[in-house]
Every structure is written in structure tokens, then in C-alpha cells.
């Protein structure tokens, strides 16, 4: 099918080079007033000024979709989520509000290991159905592509079960899901006294099994004191490279460990969190293609200091924003809320936040050539917002604002029953 989308009060094209946008480039959103987009068979044929788009040879016979004077931009690309789990950690939430520490909560059977126990007990079908339900929530908020991590299994069968659930929901659509293997999330309780044994399982058993079934594109490591060291992360990345998986990393989140330097040397597609980076890290990031993926929703939920977005951007780094959706530290799937936090707490501009949530999110997943901007040849992932000005997206928070979400040229969510 072919559609001509017209009468957008503002069209945010995010057009430019096929790479992450660094530093001052993040202020460029490709704003077109009264814009139009021509879509056919899930791809963008033309986008921009209405007269130029209407002049396309295929525009005359397209079905018209009137945006009604609303804002249209690319679908959000959420490059860091943990959406496969059996249930929320409500007891942890209540305990934390009462002043209990993470160590206290873990000693009482809570924390990440409670989620691990839930995933291990859950069936593949139940994990798949719960993820399918959550996928709809992302689409309702204007997110059309997410990255989804394993890491709540911490043994072969459960990690594979999580990744198979991700594959099943991705194949069924409409939300596009890019899988990441995060077996190096924590030591499983049964091996807490055998680090070497678990590392060998990760590198010699789990990574090859994931690769054999082609269940993930990336391998991630939580590199942090009490979890995995820099040397261990380097070893895991070497095994991941042999398995054909690209590196991503949870880096410099709780303490500074020099994990970012190692990850940059390993060619990490993104380095995530980065709450504790220093000035030397900023200079290194600015010179590489690695995207700094910030997840301020978890800082908000845990009442922790925010990552230094302003310093990163001013130093010339490429910054992405992601939700870090997970049951323990960020039960939020709404990228607009993340953008609002980024603007009000991290001093990002609305333009920078929008670039970070679209084209730079795509770059953090290696999808920059096909996702994240409204340019000919790219996937037709568009969102129409109940707004006349793009600055309303981070300005208003706490309420739905999506008029409709289009994935690969098909409207998959709508408040007004646009069904094409």
C-alpha cells in the first residue's frame, strides 16, 4: 500500500549523515513546517516540503492520511531495555521506600535474584505472552524499535528461554525487537563461590549456544564492582566476537572502573549508564563511534545522581536516551518521560533529547542506515503526536500524547481509529 501523509504542523526528519550525531550536531532535527511523507510497502519514498513530496511520480495515486496539524517524527528507538521477566518487584519497591538498602533487600530474597528465580520458574509461553503485552505499551508511547536483554536466567536453559521469547515476539510484530545476550548480568547464587566456573560457562557454553540459534545480535556485560571486572568483561567480549556477537556494556554506572576505556578498545556499539565518567572518558568518547546511551529513568526511580549528559554533549560525544525498562530500577516504557527527565534534570535541550531518542538510539543498535530518521529508503516508522510544537513532547509528561503510531508503513496504534 502507498500513503501520502500531509498537513503535519511540524515534521522532524532527523536527516543527515548515516551515523550517530555528535555534540553540536545533536541540535539539528531537520524541522519542516507543514511537512509531508510518502510511504510505500513499509519504506519512505519521499519526505519534506509538501510540494516536493506531492511532485513525486507515485504520489498522485497514494491514499491520503491527514495529520491534522500535528507533529510527526520518527518512531523512538529505545536502545536499552530488560523487558522479559515474570512479574514486578513491588516488595523491593516498598522496602526501598522504607529505607532498606540494596544489600538488605537482597538478603531478604529480593533484588535481581528474585527476578532470576521468577524467570527460571516461568514457562516459555508465559514469558512470551507477558513480553507481547509489554510490546503494546511501547507502541502506545511512540516507540517502534527496542533492544531487549536477557540476563534474568543466568544459566543456559533460562537464558535461551528468554531469548526465544524475544525472538517470538519480534517475529510476530509489530514492535521490532533487537536481542542482546546479557548472561554476564550477575553471578547466579548457586555459583557465587565459583566465578571461574561461571565465566567458563558463559564463554564456552552459553555464548556458542546463543550464536548457534542466532538468538542475539549483541553481547552485554555488567562491568561493576561486585559483578564483573574489566578483565572478565574483556574475556567475555573476546568469546562473543568468536561467536559473532557485537559488544555492548553497562559501564561506569556505580563506580568508575575504566570499563569504558576497555569497551572503546573492543569496539562497543554503545556504552550505557556512564554515571561516573570523568573528563578523560569524555575526550575518548568524542573520538569514537561508540554511542553513550544514558538511562536517566533508573536514576530517577532510585533517587541517584544523573549521568553528565551536558558534559558529554559539550565534549562532542554522541548521546542516546533509553528507558532501561526493567522490574527493579525503572518500570517505565515511555520515552517521552525519559526525555522530560533529560531536559529538566540533565539540561539537554528538546532538540538534543529528540535526536538522542531517535537517530542516536538507532546508532546505538547499529540501525542508523535504516531507522531513526525520515529519509527516502528508510523504514517507515512514524509517530503522530497530539501536539502542534515538538517542544511539547518533553514539556508535558504523565499522560498519553500519541495520536497514532506507524510501523513499517502500517498504523499499529491509534487513538482515533486510523486503520489503513
DASUL-V970194 format. One record per residue. N is the residue number from 0. RES is the residue in three letters. SS is DSSP state (@ for helix, = for strand, . for the rest). PSI is psi in whole degrees, -180 to 180 (NA if undefined). Layout:
n->{N,N}
res->{RES,RES}
ss->{SS,SS}
psi->{PSI,PSI}
This chain:
n->{0,1,2,3,4,5,6,7,8,9,10,11,12,13,14,15,16,17,18,19,20,21,22,23,24,25,26,27,28,29,30,31,32,33,34,35,36,37,38,39,40,41,42,43,44,45,46,47,48,49,50,51,52,53,54,55,56,57,58,59,60,61,62,63,64,65,66,67,68,69,70,71,72,73,74,75,76,77,78,79,80,81,82,83,84,85,86,87,88,89,90,91,92,93,94,95,96,97,98,99,100,101,102,103,104,105,106,107,108,109,110,111,112,113,114,115,116,117,118,119,120,121,122,123,124,125,126,127,128,129,130,131,132,133,134,135,136,137,138,139,140,141,142,143,144,145,146,147,148,149,150,151,152,153,154,155,156,157,158,159,160,161,162,163,164,165,166,167,168,169,170,171,172,173,174,175,176,177,178,179,180,181,182,183,184,185,186,187,188,189,190,191,192,193,194,195,196,197,198,199,200,201,202,203,204,205,206,207,208,209,210,211,212,213,214,215,216,217,218,219,220,221,222,223,224,225,226,227,228,229,230,231,232,233,234,235,236,237,238,239,240,241,242,243,244,245,246,247,248,249,250,251,252,253,254,255,256,257,258,259,260,261,262,263,264,265,266,267,268,269,270,271,272,273,274,275,276,277,278,279,280,281,282,283,284,285,286,287,288,289,290,291,292,293,294,295,296,297,298,299,300,301,302,303,304,305,306,307,308,309,310,311,312,313,314,315,316,317,318,319,320,321,322,323,324,325,326,327,328,329,330,331,332,333,334,335,336,337,338,339,340,341,342,343,344,345,346,347,348,349,350,351,352,353,354,355,356,357,358,359,360,361,362,363,364,365,366,367,368,369,370,371,372,373,374,375,376,377,378,379,380,381,382,383,384,385,386,387,388,389,390,391,392,393,394,395,396,397,398,399,400,401,402,403,404,405,406,407,408,409,410,411,412,413,414,415,416,417,418,419}
res->{UNK,UNK,UNK,UNK,UNK,UNK,UNK,UNK,UNK,UNK,UNK,UNK,UNK,UNK,UNK,UNK,UNK,UNK,UNK,UNK,UNK,UNK,UNK,UNK,UNK,UNK,UNK,UNK,UNK,UNK,UNK,UNK,UNK,UNK,UNK,UNK,UNK,UNK,UNK,UNK,UNK,UNK,UNK,UNK,UNK,UNK,UNK,UNK,UNK,UNK,UNK,UNK,UNK,UNK,UNK,UNK,UNK,UNK,UNK,UNK,UNK,UNK,UNK,UNK,UNK,UNK,UNK,UNK,UNK,UNK,UNK,UNK,UNK,UNK,UNK,UNK,UNK,UNK,UNK,UNK,UNK,UNK,UNK,UNK,UNK,UNK,UNK,UNK,UNK,UNK,UNK,UNK,UNK,UNK,UNK,UNK,UNK,UNK,UNK,UNK,UNK,UNK,UNK,UNK,UNK,UNK,UNK,UNK,UNK,UNK,UNK,UNK,UNK,UNK,UNK,UNK,UNK,UNK,UNK,UNK,UNK,UNK,UNK,UNK,UNK,UNK,UNK,UNK,UNK,UNK,UNK,UNK,UNK,UNK,UNK,UNK,UNK,UNK,UNK,UNK,UNK,UNK,UNK,UNK,UNK,UNK,UNK,UNK,UNK,UNK,UNK,UNK,UNK,UNK,UNK,UNK,UNK,UNK,UNK,UNK,UNK,UNK,UNK,UNK,UNK,UNK,UNK,UNK,UNK,UNK,UNK,UNK,UNK,UNK,UNK,UNK,UNK,UNK,UNK,UNK,UNK,UNK,UNK,UNK,UNK,UNK,UNK,UNK,UNK,UNK,UNK,UNK,UNK,UNK,UNK,UNK,UNK,UNK,UNK,UNK,UNK,UNK,UNK,UNK,UNK,UNK,UNK,UNK,UNK,UNK,UNK,UNK,UNK,UNK,UNK,UNK,UNK,UNK,UNK,UNK,UNK,UNK,UNK,UNK,UNK,UNK,UNK,UNK,UNK,UNK,UNK,UNK,UNK,UNK,UNK,UNK,UNK,UNK,UNK,UNK,UNK,UNK,UNK,UNK,UNK,UNK,UNK,UNK,UNK,UNK,UNK,UNK,UNK,UNK,UNK,UNK,UNK,UNK,UNK,UNK,UNK,UNK,UNK,UNK,UNK,UNK,UNK,UNK,UNK,UNK,UNK,UNK,UNK,UNK,UNK,UNK,UNK,UNK,UNK,UNK,UNK,UNK,UNK,UNK,UNK,UNK,UNK,UNK,UNK,UNK,UNK,UNK,UNK,UNK,UNK,UNK,UNK,UNK,UNK,UNK,UNK,UNK,UNK,UNK,UNK,UNK,UNK,UNK,UNK,UNK,UNK,UNK,UNK,UNK,UNK,UNK,UNK,UNK,UNK,UNK,UNK,UNK,UNK,UNK,UNK,UNK,UNK,UNK,UNK,UNK,UNK,UNK,UNK,UNK,UNK,UNK,UNK,UNK,UNK,UNK,UNK,UNK,UNK,UNK,UNK,UNK,UNK,UNK,UNK,UNK,UNK,UNK,UNK,UNK,UNK,UNK,UNK,UNK,UNK,UNK,UNK,UNK,UNK,UNK,UNK,UNK,UNK,UNK,UNK,UNK,UNK,UNK,UNK,UNK,UNK,UNK,UNK,UNK,UNK,UNK,UNK,UNK,UNK,UNK,UNK,UNK,UNK,UNK,UNK,UNK,UNK,UNK,UNK,UNK,UNK,UNK,UNK,UNK,UNK,UNK,UNK,UNK,UNK,UNK,UNK,UNK,UNK,UNK,UNK,UNK,UNK,UNK,UNK,UNK,UNK,UNK,UNK,UNK,UNK,UNK}
ss->{.,=,=,=,=,=,=,=,=,=,=,=,.,.,.,.,.,.,.,.,.,.,@,@,@,@,@,.,.,.,=,=,=,=,=,=,=,=,=,=,.,.,=,=,=,=,=,=,=,@,@,@,@,@,.,.,.,.,.,.,.,.,=,=,=,=,=,=,=,=,=,=,=,=,.,=,=,=,.,.,=,.,.,.,.,.,.,.,.,@,@,@,@,@,@,@,@,.,.,.,.,@,@,@,@,@,@,.,.,.,.,@,@,@,@,@,@,@,@,@,@,.,.,@,@,@,@,@,@,@,@,@,@,@,@,@,@,@,@,@,.,.,=,=,=,=,=,=,=,.,.,.,.,.,.,@,@,@,@,@,@,@,@,@,@,@,@,@,@,@,@,@,.,.,.,=,=,=,=,=,=,=,=,=,.,.,.,.,@,@,@,.,.,.,@,@,@,@,@,@,@,@,@,@,@,@,@,@,@,@,@,@,.,.,.,.,.,=,=,=,=,=,=,.,.,.,.,=,.,@,@,@,@,@,@,@,@,@,@,@,@,@,@,.,.,=,=,=,=,=,=,.,.,.,.,.,.,.,@,@,@,@,@,@,@,.,.,.,.,=,=,=,=,.,.,.,.,.,@,@,@,@,@,@,@,@,.,.,.,.,=,=,=,=,.,@,@,@,@,@,@,@,.,.,.,.,.,.,@,@,@,@,@,@,.,.,.,.,=,=,=,.,.,.,=,=,.,.,.,=,.,.,.,.,@,@,@,@,@,@,@,@,@,@,@,@,.,.,.,@,@,@,@,@,@,@,@,.,@,@,@,@,@,.,.,.,.,.,.,.,.,.,.,.,.,.,.,.,=,.,.,=,=,=,=,.,.,.,.,.,.,@,@,@,@,.,.,.,.,.,.,=,=,=,=,=,=,.,.,=,=,=,=,=,.,.,.,.,.,.}
psi->{154,132,141,111,123,170,42,125,-42,130,121,102,-29,28,154,-158,152,66,172,149,128,146,-122,-21,-22,-5,-6,116,1,48,127,125,141,47,172,156,134,126,139,133,44,2,155,126,-37,152,144,-138,137,-39,-39,-40,-42,-23,-9,142,-20,0,-31,-33,16,152,134,133,111,120,-9,32,24,171,137,136,171,151,145,144,106,106,10,103,159,70,2,106,165,-27,166,162,68,-35,-41,-44,-49,-42,-41,-39,-25,6,6,139,168,-41,-40,-46,-43,-40,-26,6,8,-157,-165,-34,-24,-37,-38,-46,-40,-43,-41,-36,-26,150,160,-42,-43,-39,-39,-45,-39,-37,-38,-41,-45,-33,-39,-34,-38,-46,-39,-24,7,10,127,-14,134,156,141,128,149,-153,-1,18,-51,23,160,-55,-40,-36,-43,-37,-44,-46,-33,-36,-42,-47,-42,-45,-37,-46,-34,-29,-174,-16,133,130,124,124,141,132,119,50,-26,55,-40,165,132,149,-34,-12,22,-17,12,67,-47,-38,-42,-39,-41,-40,-44,-52,-35,-17,-54,-50,-47,-37,-41,-43,-38,-40,0,50,-10,153,-31,159,133,155,133,95,101,153,128,-5,-94,136,170,-45,-39,-40,-41,-41,-41,-40,-38,-42,-38,-40,-40,-31,-4,18,142,149,139,162,141,108,144,44,-56,-31,165,123,0,16,-31,-44,-46,-42,-38,-40,-31,-6,34,134,-39,153,123,152,-83,32,-29,25,155,-177,-34,-34,-40,-44,-39,-45,-39,-24,-2,174,2,131,136,103,109,142,69,-12,-36,-35,-41,-48,-35,0,52,158,149,154,153,68,-44,-43,-39,-48,-44,-26,-9,12,161,118,132,156,140,163,-33,31,124,165,-11,-42,-7,81,57,126,6,109,-24,-37,-41,-41,-39,-44,-43,-39,-46,-30,-25,3,29,149,161,-39,-47,-41,-40,-41,-43,-30,-6,-87,-36,-29,-40,-41,-35,-10,9,26,17,-23,-12,-16,165,-6,162,85,150,134,-16,163,138,74,107,151,134,125,148,70,150,-18,132,-23,-15,-23,-51,-16,-52,138,157,8,149,144,4,126,-49,154,130,128,121,43,6,132,119,-9,139,140,-12,17,43,106,107,NA}
